[in-house]
């Protein structure tokens, strides 16, 4: 997929409040058949005119696109930006005769092989990874939190990594793919994990250790360059942020906003622990990977290992570990005024489940995946809702690569 990212302008901690930005990937489906629509080039061009340069970009598949928010400092800005960009992209999709679909995978049809730009890097990726670059229409939600100090960013990633399975369980939104129920809550995760660097990050001892790991992965051929480190949480290579990449794209903008606020609070809590000298828990890589699979398989319906908590690992209901997470971050959520928004989101998840459960509920009622596609379609706007916002822009690297 084409690498896009939040602008570095203003992405920093300021006045005690961390900035946040969101990237959301969406599928395109034909408005009549509900199958994958390979029209991203036209939709991206039209959406870009509405949203502003760099805020809607292409991805690897012609059946998907990505929205890239500007830098936000509070919930009002973030909600406005997420909703504006969704509306811009949905409006452009409608003009092209298709739907903008908020699902981690394509439910119906074949997204096809990727279009490759005629650049050496893109050809190198295709030659090295072969069929891995095919059928790679997976749609995630990436959250950037401003953190300009690389030493702190590396250590914050250590503190966040044990929470990645829980964040995945809360945001799983891809049970169907290619016309079938996959038996997983996040099939996107299973497809994405085929890439050799699409893993939870290792426990990093220092910036030097981080750079050594990056260099070794590139030297091994598992990545053609450092930008191909697809860890579920990582210091960004392009902008001064910590980037959390574990979630499926969310079905509703309020889901996206609340999830991003929760991630920001987790980063704030990690910074507090780091500055107070509290070490991150060195969870074993194999155990963390197993917990990620369990979250991808079960979503919120299963159990979770207590990896972020001191003591021996135990298997508990996902909701029990969620309460522990809220206890860990509630002070930071209250400080920024975000506690109620996140709590309402979690209460909604407890009643209805994450996107995966909601998708299956629609299918159980109608037995038609076309109806599930319709339920996930992003609503189009009135024209005044999609006026470009030129402030706090976004930029992209014009390459074809998974991101």
C-alpha positions as CSV (number, residue, x, y, z in Angstrom):
1,X,0.0,0.0,0.0
2,X,1.1,3.6,-0.5
3,X,2.7,5.0,2.6
4,X,0.9,8.1,3.9
5,X,1.2,9.7,7.2
6,X,0.3,12.7,9.3
7,X,2.2,15.9,8.8
8,X,5.0,16.7,11.2
9,X,3.8,20.3,11.5
10,X,2.6,20.7,15.1
11,X,2.9,17.0,16.0
12,X,4.3,17.4,19.4
13,X,3.5,17.5,23.0
14,X,2.4,21.0,24.0
15,X,1.1,22.5,27.2
16,X,0.7,19.1,28.8
17,X,-1.6,17.7,26.0
18,X,-0.3,15.4,23.4
19,X,-1.4,15.9,19.8
20,X,-3.1,13.1,17.8
21,X,-3.7,12.3,14.2
22,X,-5.6,9.4,12.5
23,X,-5.2,7.5,9.2
24,X,-8.2,5.4,8.1
25,X,-8.3,3.0,5.2
26,X,-11.5,2.0,3.5
27,X,-12.7,-0.4,0.8
28,X,-14.7,0.6,-2.3
29,X,-17.7,-1.4,-3.3
30,X,-19.9,-1.2,-6.4
31,X,-23.2,0.5,-5.4
32,X,-25.2,-2.2,-7.3
33,X,-23.3,-5.5,-6.8
34,X,-21.6,-4.5,-3.6
35,X,-18.4,-6.2,-4.9
36,X,-15.0,-4.6,-4.9
37,X,-14.9,-1.6,-7.2
38,X,-11.5,-0.9,-8.7
39,X,-12.0,2.8,-9.1
40,X,-9.7,4.3,-6.4
41,X,-7.8,6.5,-8.8
42,X,-10.9,8.5,-9.8
43,X,-12.3,8.6,-6.2
44,X,-9.0,9.7,-4.7
45,X,-8.7,12.5,-7.2
46,X,-12.2,13.7,-6.6
47,X,-12.0,13.4,-2.8
48,X,-8.7,15.2,-2.8
49,X,-10.3,18.3,-4.4
50,X,-12.8,18.3,-1.5
51,X,-10.6,17.4,1.4
52,X,-7.4,19.3,0.5
53,X,-4.0,18.1,-0.8
54,X,-2.7,14.9,0.9
55,X,-5.8,14.2,3.0
56,X,-7.2,11.4,0.8
57,X,-4.6,9.1,-0.9
58,X,-4.4,5.9,-2.8
59,X,-3.3,2.5,-1.4
60,X,-1.9,-0.6,-3.0
61,X,-5.3,-1.9,-4.2
62,X,-7.5,0.0,-6.6
63,X,-10.4,-1.1,-4.4
64,X,-9.3,1.0,-1.4
65,X,-8.2,4.5,-0.3
66,X,-6.9,6.2,2.9
67,X,-7.9,9.4,4.7
68,X,-5.1,11.2,6.5
69,X,-6.1,13.7,9.2
70,X,-4.5,16.9,10.1
71,X,-2.9,17.3,13.6
72,X,-5.5,17.6,16.3
73,X,-5.2,18.7,19.9
74,X,-8.6,18.0,21.3
75,X,-11.7,15.8,20.9
76,X,-13.6,18.5,19.0
77,X,-10.9,18.9,16.4
78,X,-10.4,15.2,16.0
79,X,-14.2,14.4,15.6
80,X,-14.6,17.2,13.1
81,X,-11.6,16.1,11.1
82,X,-12.5,12.4,11.0
83,X,-16.1,13.1,10.0
84,X,-15.1,15.7,7.4
85,X,-12.7,13.3,5.7
86,X,-15.1,10.4,5.7
87,X,-17.7,12.6,4.1
88,X,-15.4,13.8,1.5
89,X,-14.3,10.3,0.5
90,X,-17.9,9.0,0.7
91,X,-19.1,11.8,-1.5
92,X,-16.4,11.1,-4.1
93,X,-17.2,7.4,-4.0
94,X,-20.9,8.0,-4.6
95,X,-20.0,10.2,-7.6
96,X,-18.1,7.2,-9.0
97,X,-21.0,4.8,-8.4
98,X,-19.7,3.0,-5.4
99,X,-19.8,2.9,-1.6
100,X,-17.0,3.8,0.9
101,X,-17.0,0.7,3.2
102,X,-15.6,0.8,6.7
103,X,-14.5,-2.8,7.0
104,X,-11.0,-4.3,7.6
105,X,-11.5,-6.6,4.6
106,X,-13.4,-6.7,1.3
107,X,-16.6,-8.7,1.9
108,X,-17.5,-9.5,-1.7
109,X,-15.6,-9.7,-4.9
110,X,-11.9,-9.7,-5.8
111,X,-9.8,-6.5,-5.1
112,X,-7.3,-7.7,-7.6
113,X,-3.5,-7.5,-7.8
114,X,-2.1,-4.1,-6.9
115,X,-1.1,-1.4,-9.4
116,X,2.6,-0.8,-9.2
117,X,4.2,2.5,-9.8
118,X,7.1,2.3,-12.3
119,X,9.7,3.0,-9.6
120,X,12.6,0.8,-8.6
121,X,11.5,0.5,-5.0
122,X,8.0,-0.8,-6.0
123,X,9.4,-3.3,-8.4
124,X,11.9,-4.5,-5.7
125,X,9.0,-5.1,-3.3
126,X,7.0,-7.0,-5.9
127,X,10.0,-9.1,-6.9
128,X,11.1,-9.9,-3.3
129,X,7.7,-10.7,-1.8
130,X,5.9,-12.2,-4.8
131,X,2.3,-13.0,-4.2
132,X,2.3,-11.4,-0.8
133,X,1.6,-8.1,-2.6
134,X,-1.6,-9.6,-4.1
135,X,-5.0,-9.6,-2.4
136,X,-3.6,-7.1,0.0
137,X,-6.7,-5.0,0.3
138,X,-6.7,-4.7,4.1
139,X,-8.0,-1.6,5.9
140,X,-6.6,-0.4,9.2
141,X,-6.9,2.6,11.5
142,X,-3.5,4.0,12.5
143,X,-3.2,6.5,15.3
144,X,-0.2,8.9,15.6
145,X,0.5,10.6,19.0
146,X,3.0,13.5,18.9
147,X,6.3,12.6,20.7
148,X,9.4,14.3,19.2
149,X,12.0,12.6,21.4
150,X,13.1,9.3,19.8
151,X,14.5,8.0,23.1
152,X,11.1,8.4,24.8
153,X,9.3,7.1,21.7
154,X,11.2,3.9,21.8
155,X,10.6,3.4,25.5
156,X,6.9,4.3,25.2
157,X,6.6,1.6,22.5
158,X,7.9,-0.9,25.1
159,X,5.2,0.2,27.6
160,X,2.4,0.0,25.0
161,X,3.3,-3.4,23.4
162,X,1.6,-5.5,26.1
163,X,-1.7,-3.6,25.5
164,X,-1.8,-4.4,21.7
165,X,-3.8,-7.6,21.9
166,X,-6.5,-5.9,24.0
167,X,-6.7,-2.9,21.6
168,X,-7.1,-5.4,18.7
169,X,-9.9,-7.2,20.5
170,X,-11.7,-3.9,21.1
171,X,-11.4,-2.8,17.4
172,X,-11.8,-6.1,15.5
173,X,-14.0,-5.4,12.4
174,X,-13.3,-7.9,9.6
175,X,-15.0,-11.2,10.1
176,X,-16.0,-11.7,6.4
177,X,-13.7,-11.9,3.4
178,X,-14.3,-13.0,-0.2
179,X,-18.0,-13.9,0.5
180,X,-17.3,-16.1,3.6
181,X,-17.2,-15.9,7.3
182,X,-13.5,-16.4,8.2
183,X,-14.2,-17.6,11.8
184,X,-12.1,-14.7,13.0
185,X,-13.1,-11.3,14.3
186,X,-10.2,-9.6,12.6
187,X,-9.3,-11.4,9.4
188,X,-7.4,-8.3,8.3
189,X,-4.9,-9.1,11.0
190,X,-4.4,-12.6,9.7
191,X,-3.8,-11.4,6.2
192,X,-1.5,-8.6,7.3
193,X,0.5,-10.9,9.5
194,X,1.8,-12.7,6.4
195,X,4.4,-9.9,6.0
196,X,7.6,-10.7,7.9
197,X,7.7,-7.5,9.8
198,X,4.0,-7.2,10.6
199,X,4.4,-8.3,14.2
200,X,4.3,-6.8,17.7
201,X,7.6,-4.9,18.2
202,X,10.5,-6.5,20.2
203,X,11.4,-5.2,23.6
204,X,13.8,-2.4,22.8
205,X,16.6,-1.7,25.2
206,X,17.6,1.7,23.7
207,X,17.6,3.8,20.6
208,X,20.8,2.1,19.5
209,X,19.2,-1.3,20.0
210,X,16.2,-0.1,17.9
211,X,18.5,1.0,15.1
212,X,20.3,-2.3,15.3
213,X,17.1,-4.3,14.9
214,X,16.0,-2.1,12.0
215,X,19.3,-2.6,10.2
216,X,19.2,-6.3,10.8
217,X,15.7,-6.6,9.4
218,X,16.7,-4.7,6.3
219,X,19.9,-6.7,5.9
220,X,17.9,-9.9,6.2
221,X,15.7,-8.9,3.3
222,X,12.6,-9.0,5.5
223,X,12.2,-5.3,4.7
224,X,13.5,-3.4,1.6
225,X,14.1,-0.3,3.8
226,X,13.3,0.9,7.3
227,X,9.9,2.2,6.2
228,X,8.8,-1.4,5.9
229,X,8.8,-2.1,9.6
230,X,5.1,-2.8,10.1
231,X,5.1,-3.3,13.9
232,X,1.8,-2.9,15.7
233,X,3.3,0.0,17.6
234,X,6.4,1.9,16.5
235,X,8.3,5.1,16.5
236,X,7.4,6.7,13.2
237,X,10.3,6.8,10.8
238,X,8.9,9.9,9.1
239,X,7.3,12.2,11.7
240,X,7.9,12.7,15.4
241,X,5.2,10.4,16.7
242,X,4.5,7.1,18.2
243,X,2.2,5.2,15.8
244,X,-0.2,2.5,16.9
245,X,-1.2,0.4,14.0
246,X,-3.1,-2.5,15.5
247,X,-6.8,-1.7,14.8
248,X,-9.1,-2.5,12.0
249,X,-10.8,0.5,10.4
250,X,-13.8,1.3,12.6
251,X,-17.4,1.1,11.5
252,X,-18.4,4.5,12.9
253,X,-16.6,7.8,13.3
254,X,-17.3,7.9,17.0
255,X,-15.6,4.5,17.3
256,X,-12.5,6.0,15.6
257,X,-12.5,9.1,17.8
258,X,-12.9,7.3,21.1
259,X,-10.3,4.7,20.1
260,X,-7.8,7.4,19.2
261,X,-8.4,9.2,22.5
262,X,-7.8,6.0,24.3
263,X,-4.5,5.5,22.5
264,X,-3.4,9.0,23.3
265,X,-4.2,8.4,27.0
266,X,-2.1,5.2,26.9
267,X,0.8,7.1,25.5
268,X,0.4,9.7,28.2
269,X,0.3,7.0,30.9
270,X,3.4,5.4,29.4
271,X,5.3,8.7,29.5
272,X,4.3,9.2,33.1
273,X,5.6,5.7,34.0
274,X,8.8,6.3,32.0
275,X,9.5,9.6,33.7
276,X,8.9,8.1,37.1
277,X,11.3,5.4,36.4
278,X,8.8,2.5,36.1
279,X,10.1,-0.1,33.7
280,X,7.9,-1.6,31.0
281,X,7.0,-5.3,31.4
282,X,9.3,-7.4,29.1
283,X,6.6,-9.7,27.7
284,X,8.0,-12.6,25.7
285,X,7.6,-12.1,21.9
286,X,6.0,-15.6,21.4
287,X,3.5,-15.0,24.2
288,X,2.6,-11.6,22.9
289,X,2.2,-13.0,19.4
290,X,-0.1,-15.7,20.7
291,X,-2.2,-13.2,22.5
292,X,-2.5,-11.2,19.3
293,X,-3.8,-14.2,17.5
294,X,-6.4,-14.9,20.2
295,X,-7.6,-11.3,20.0
296,X,-7.8,-11.5,16.2
297,X,-9.7,-14.8,16.4
298,X,-12.2,-14.0,19.2
299,X,-12.4,-10.2,19.4
300,X,-14.3,-9.3,22.6
301,X,-16.1,-12.6,22.8
302,X,-13.1,-14.5,24.1
303,X,-10.5,-14.2,26.8
304,X,-7.3,-12.2,27.1
305,X,-4.0,-12.7,28.8
306,X,-3.1,-10.3,31.5
307,X,0.1,-9.3,29.8
308,X,0.1,-5.6,30.8
309,X,-0.4,-6.4,34.5
310,X,2.3,-7.5,37.0
311,X,2.5,-11.1,38.1
312,X,2.0,-14.4,36.3
313,X,-0.1,-14.2,33.1
314,X,-3.7,-15.3,33.5
315,X,-6.5,-15.7,31.0
316,X,-9.4,-13.4,31.9
317,X,-12.5,-12.2,30.1
318,X,-11.7,-9.3,27.7
319,X,-13.9,-7.0,29.6
320,X,-12.1,-7.6,32.9
321,X,-8.8,-6.5,31.3
322,X,-10.6,-3.5,29.7
323,X,-11.5,-2.3,33.2
324,X,-7.9,-2.6,34.2
325,X,-7.0,-0.5,31.2
326,X,-9.4,2.2,32.1
327,X,-8.0,2.2,35.6
328,X,-4.6,2.7,34.1
329,X,-5.5,5.7,31.9
330,X,-8.5,7.3,33.6
331,X,-6.5,10.1,35.2
332,X,-5.1,11.1,31.8
333,X,-8.5,10.9,30.1
334,X,-10.0,13.1,32.8
335,X,-7.2,15.6,32.5
336,X,-8.0,16.1,28.8
337,X,-11.7,15.9,29.2
338,X,-12.0,12.6,27.2
339,X,-13.1,10.2,29.9
340,X,-16.8,10.3,29.1
341,X,-16.4,9.8,25.4
342,X,-14.2,6.8,25.9
343,X,-16.4,5.3,28.6
344,X,-19.5,5.7,26.4
345,X,-17.7,3.9,23.6
346,X,-16.7,1.0,25.8
347,X,-20.2,0.8,27.2
348,X,-21.4,0.5,23.6
349,X,-18.9,-2.2,22.9
350,X,-20.0,-4.1,25.9
351,X,-23.6,-4.0,24.7
352,X,-23.1,-4.7,21.0
353,X,-19.5,-5.9,20.6
354,X,-16.9,-4.4,18.2
355,X,-17.5,-4.1,14.5
356,X,-17.0,-7.8,13.9
357,X,-20.0,-8.7,16.2
358,X,-22.1,-6.0,14.6
359,X,-21.3,-7.3,11.1
360,X,-22.3,-10.8,12.1
361,X,-25.5,-9.5,13.7
362,X,-26.6,-8.0,10.4
363,X,-25.8,-11.2,8.5
364,X,-27.7,-13.3,11.0
365,X,-30.8,-11.1,10.4
366,X,-30.7,-11.1,6.7
367,X,-28.3,-13.8,5.5
368,X,-27.0,-11.4,2.9
369,X,-23.5,-10.0,2.8
370,X,-24.8,-7.2,0.6
371,X,-26.7,-6.0,3.6
372,X,-23.6,-6.1,5.7
373,X,-21.8,-3.9,3.1
374,X,-24.7,-1.5,3.2
375,X,-24.5,-1.3,7.0
376,X,-20.8,-0.4,6.8
377,X,-21.2,2.2,4.0
378,X,-20.1,5.7,5.1
379,X,-22.8,8.3,4.6
380,X,-22.3,11.0,2.1
381,X,-22.5,14.7,3.0
382,X,-24.1,17.9,2.1
383,X,-21.7,20.0,0.2
384,X,-20.9,22.4,3.0
385,X,-19.8,19.5,5.2
386,X,-16.8,18.7,2.9
387,X,-15.2,22.1,2.4
388,X,-11.4,21.8,2.4
389,X,-9.6,22.6,5.6
390,X,-6.1,23.8,4.6
391,X,-4.8,24.1,8.2
392,X,-2.6,21.4,9.8
393,X,-2.0,19.7,6.4
394,X,-1.0,16.1,5.7
395,X,1.8,14.8,3.5
396,X,2.5,11.5,1.8
397,X,5.4,9.6,0.4
398,X,4.4,8.6,-3.2
399,X,5.4,5.0,-3.0
400,X,3.6,1.7,-3.4
401,X,4.1,-0.4,-0.3
402,X,2.2,-1.9,2.6
403,X,1.6,0.5,5.4
